[in-house]
Amino acid sequence: MQDLKTILSDTLHLFYPHVCTGCGSDLLQEDDLLCLRCINNLPKTNFALFSDNPIEKIFVGRIRLEAAHSEFYFSKESIIQKLIHQLKYKGNKAIGIYLGELMGKSLLVSNRFNNIDTLIPLPLYPDKEHKRGYNQAAIICDGMAAVMNIPVSKNIALRQRYTDTQTKKHRIERWENVAGSFIIMDENKLKGKSVLLVDDVVTTGATLEACGSMLIGIENVKLSIATLAHQTK
């Protein structure tokens, strides 16, 4: 009987291989998303462990933050770029949850994010979210919530107008592109709370700043920011 199960398993693997999301290797357990090599090669920043880190410096003089963090370095052709591409454009929600869990664990270890009351995913424009089928920041939040035991407020911040892609814009152009794009649906639910605004990648921080400015305009709100990756160029 065991031999039969092995044959069936090997046959299924032949026609429906379970491969690493990072490198395509099939040297991994059935429930794993990444092989050990890819896991060991994830470019962790460890920014959560110390204040005045590069992410917090992005927002100095622009917005008042309690703390900020990015879990990984982002560069072109890197494993992180591939994994985020899988999350955003290939419908791979599982990798988003997995990476969110990793970031949640880092925040717990740092002890600098202990007082967060709720996670807020940076909202997408509704038409864009409908086309994609989900908001990747909300998927990341789901993974974080699973390990941090913190609720996710998915519909409290909304993007009220479409904005062009930020990729080829300079810092000032990015800010002008997103200014006034966000609204808060029920400020009473956030009064006096410590919130963590979450996104996939931060470059200049213009979009996070625009949304975060609306959040800290609420009475006694304390704002922190976390992203999966930090793109320096």
C-alpha positions in Angstrom: 0.0 0.0 0.0 2.8 2.4 0.9 4.5 1.6 -2.4 1.3 2.4 -4.3 1.0 5.8 -2.5 4.6 6.6 -3.4 4.0 5.7 -7.0 0.9 7.9 -7.1 2.7 10.8 -5.4 5.6 10.6 -7.8 3.2 10.5 -10.8 1.3 13.5 -9.6 4.6 15.3 -9.0 5.7 14.5 -12.6 2.6 16.1 -14.2 1.9 18.7 -11.5 5.3 19.6 -10.0 5.3 21.6 -6.8 8.2 24.1 -7.3 9.9 26.8 -5.4 8.3 30.2 -6.1 11.7 31.8 -6.0 13.9 29.7 -8.2 11.7 27.0 -9.6 13.5 24.1 -7.9 11.4 21.1 -6.9 13.5 20.3 -3.9 11.0 21.3 -1.2 8.3 19.9 0.9 4.7 19.8 -0.3 3.5 22.7 1.8 6.5 24.9 1.4 6.6 27.9 -1.0 10.3 28.5 -1.0 13.3 26.2 -1.0 15.9 26.5 1.8 18.3 28.2 -0.5 15.8 30.9 -1.4 14.8 31.4 2.2 18.5 31.8 3.2 19.0 34.3 0.4 16.1 36.6 1.3 17.8 40.0 1.7 16.5 41.0 5.2 17.2 44.5 6.4 16.7 44.1 10.2 15.6 47.7 10.2 12.9 46.9 12.7 15.5 46.5 15.4 16.7 50.1 15.5 15.4 53.6 15.4 16.5 56.3 12.9 16.8 53.5 10.3 16.7 54.3 6.5 12.9 54.0 6.3 12.3 56.4 9.1 14.8 58.8 7.6 12.7 58.9 4.4 9.9 60.5 6.3 11.8 62.9 8.5 10.4 66.4 8.2 7.5 65.1 6.1 5.2 63.2 8.5 5.2 62.3 12.2 5.9 58.6 12.8 6.4 56.4 15.8 8.4 53.8 13.9 9.0 52.5 10.4 10.3 49.3 8.8 10.9 47.5 5.5 11.5 43.8 5.7 13.7 43.3 2.6 16.0 45.1 0.2 14.5 45.4 -3.3 16.6 45.4 -6.4 16.0 44.6 -10.0 16.1 40.9 -10.9 16.3 40.0 -7.2 14.3 37.2 -5.6 12.2 39.8 -3.8 11.2 41.5 -7.0 10.2 38.1 -8.4 8.1 37.2 -5.3 6.4 40.6 -5.2 5.7 40.3 -9.0 4.1 36.9 -8.2 1.9 38.5 -5.5 0.8 41.6 -7.6 0.4 40.2 -11.1 0.2 36.4 -10.9 -2.5 35.9 -8.3 -0.1 34.3 -5.9 -1.7 35.3 -2.6 0.0 32.5 -0.7 3.4 34.1 -1.1 2.0 37.5 0.1 0.7 35.8 3.2 4.0 34.0 3.8 6.1 37.2 3.4 3.6 39.0 5.7 4.1 36.4 8.3 7.9 36.9 8.1 7.5 40.6 8.5 5.1 40.2 11.4 7.6 38.0 13.2 10.3 40.6 12.7 8.1 43.3 14.2 7.3 41.2 17.2 11.0 40.5 17.9 11.9 44.2 17.6 9.6 45.3 20.4 9.3 48.7 18.7 5.8 47.9 17.3 4.2 46.3 20.4 1.4 48.8 20.9 -0.2 48.6 17.4 -4.0 48.5 17.6 -4.8 47.8 14.0 -3.1 47.2 10.6 -4.2 49.3 7.7 -3.4 48.2 4.1 -2.6 51.1 1.8 -5.7 51.1 -0.4 -5.8 50.6 -4.2 -8.1 52.6 -6.5 -11.3 50.5 -6.6 -11.2 49.8 -10.3 -7.6 48.7 -10.1 -8.4 46.4 -7.1 -11.4 45.0 -9.0 -9.3 44.2 -12.0 -6.6 42.5 -9.9 -9.1 40.8 -7.7 -7.5 41.9 -4.4 -5.2 44.5 -2.8 -1.7 43.1 -2.3 -1.2 45.2 0.8 -4.3 43.6 2.4 -2.9 40.1 1.7 0.4 41.1 3.4 -1.6 42.4 6.3 -3.4 39.0 6.6 -0.1 37.3 7.0 1.1 39.8 9.6 -2.2 39.6 11.5 -1.9 35.8 11.8 1.4 36.1 13.8 0.9 39.4 15.5 -2.7 38.8 16.6 -3.8 42.3 15.5 -6.9 43.1 13.5 -6.8 44.4 9.9 -8.9 47.5 9.0 -9.4 46.9 5.3 -12.1 49.4 4.4 -11.4 52.4 6.6 -8.9 54.1 4.3 -10.0 54.4 0.7 -8.4 55.8 -2.5 -10.9 58.1 -4.0 -9.3 58.9 -7.4 -7.1 57.1 -9.9 -3.4 58.0 -10.0 -0.8 57.3 -12.7 2.0 54.9 -12.0 4.7 56.4 -9.8 7.6 54.4 -11.4 9.1 57.0 -13.6 8.2 60.1 -11.6 10.5 62.2 -9.5 9.8 62.8 -5.8 7.9 66.1 -6.3 5.9 64.6 -9.2 5.1 61.6 -7.1 3.7 63.7 -4.3 1.7 65.9 -6.6 0.3 62.7 -8.3 -1.1 61.3 -5.0 -2.0 64.4 -3.0 -5.6 64.3 -2.0 -6.1 60.7 -3.2 -7.1 59.3 0.2 -10.1 59.6 2.5 -10.9 58.0 5.9 -14.4 56.5 6.0 -14.9 56.5 9.8 -12.5 58.5 11.9 -14.2 57.6 15.1 -13.0 54.0 14.8 -9.4 55.2 14.8 -9.4 58.0 17.4 -6.7 57.4 20.0 -5.3 54.3 18.3 -1.9 53.3 17.2 -2.1 52.2 13.6 0.4 50.5 11.3 0.1 51.5 7.6 1.3 48.6 5.3 2.4 48.5 1.7 4.5 46.2 -0.6 7.3 48.5 -1.6 8.5 52.0 -0.5 10.7 54.2 -2.8 10.3 57.9 -2.1 7.4 57.3 0.3 5.1 59.8 -1.4 2.0 57.5 -1.5 2.5 56.4 2.1 3.0 60.0 3.2 -0.3 61.1 1.4 -2.3 58.3 3.1 -0.5 58.7 6.4 -1.2 62.4 6.5 -4.9 61.7 6.5 -4.5 59.2 9.4 -2.5 61.4 11.7 -5.1 64.1 11.1 -7.4 62.0 13.3 -7.5 62.8 17.0 -4.7 61.2 18.9 -3.7 58.7 16.2 -0.2 57.4 16.4 1.2 56.2 13.0 3.8 53.6 12.1 4.7 52.3 8.6 5.8 48.9 7.4 6.5 47.6 3.9 7.8 44.4 2.5 10.6 46.0 0.6 12.7 49.1 0.3 13.7 50.2 -3.2 16.5 52.7 -3.1 16.6 53.5 -6.8 
